Amino acid sequence: MVPNKQNGDGYKTLLSMENGEALYGAFHAMILHLSKQPKRDGWLTTDGTRDGGPLTAAALADHIKFSTKTVQSMLTAVTKDIGWLIDHSLKNKVESIAYPGKRVDIQFVAMAQKFHKAQAKNHPNQAEFQKENLPGTTLRGARCLEEIHINHKWEIKQIEALLEWVLSNSFWLYQIRSLGSILNVSRRNGSLKFENALAEMQAEGQSKLLNGEQLEQDMFKRGLGTEDYTQVTDPDTGEILWRLKN
C-alpha cells in the first residue's frame, strides 16, 4: 500500500484493516530499516527537532498525519535497546576503522563506552579520555573485548561482571584504566591483565558468604549456577549461606 503523501489516508486505512496492528508493526520495521541508512540521524530524532536532516519526528508526523507525540512514541518503541542508538556516529567509525570490511559487534562498543565514560570521571586528566580521543579509546577497547570473547572464550556476562568489579576496586581501577590494555601480557606470570583481575575477583568471591538474595545476584553477574557454590550453615544463626567453589 502506498500512503497518500498529502493526507496520510494510506496509514489510516492501514490501521483500520483487520490486521492493522501487525501491518503497522511492519511500518515500524520499515522505519527501523530506514534509520540505519546514511541519513538515519533525522529518523532517530525523538523530540521533533532537526539533528542534521529533514527526516525528524515532526516532519514524519506531518507526512503521515499523525501527531508528533505519537511518532515520538513510535520511534522510541521501535528503537528501544537497539545497540546502534548508543552512539551511531561512533558505530560508523567502528565499521570503517576498527576492522576494514568487518564490523565490531555493537554490544562490545556499548560495554567499552560505558566503562570508559566512568574512567574518564575517575581519571579526568588522562589524555586518552579527553573528548577528542575518547572515540578512538572506545574503539580499541571494543576490539579487545571482542577478542577476549571470541578467542579467549569469555562469556558476555563474565566480561560485564568483571568490568563492574574493576570500577569498584581501588587497585584495578588504576591498573586497567582503558580497555585497550587488557590484552597486554604481564611479565611476571604471562597472564592477561583481565585474567589477573578475574582471579582476584573470584578469590574475593570465594571468601565471601552469600545469603539467598546475594546468591541470586552473584550467579547472575557471573553467569553461574547453584552447582558452582558450596552450601554452608552459619553456626550462630543456623542460616543457610553459600560460598563460591574453588
Number of C-alpha atoms within 10 A of each C-alpha: 7 8 15 14 13 11 14 17 15 16 21 17 12 18 15 11 12 9 11 15 13 13 15 16 14 12 14 17 14 12 18 18 11 14 20 15 10 9 14 20 20 21 24 24 21 19 15 20 15 17 15 12 13 15 22 25 27 21 18 19 19 17 16 19 18 16 13 19 15 12 23 20 13 17 20 14 11 15 17 10 10 11 16 18 18 16 14 16 12 18 23 14 16 25 16 13 15 18 12 9 8 11 16 21 17 22 17 24 27 19 19 27 23 15 21 23 15 15 19 19 11 15 17 13 10 12 13 19 24 14 10 10 11 17 23 19 20 28 24 19 25 26 22 19 29 21 16 19 16 11 9 10 10 14 14 19 15 16 22 18 18 20 21 13 17 21 18 11 13 10 11 17 17 14 14 18 22 20 24 19 16 20 17 12 14 11 8 6 8 11 14 17 18 23 15 15 22 19 11 13 16 16 14 11 16 17 12 13 18 21 13 12 8 13 19 14 12 17 16 14 18 17 15 15 12 12 9 13 18 14 15 14 12 11 8 6 7 9 11 14 18 21 18 23 14 11
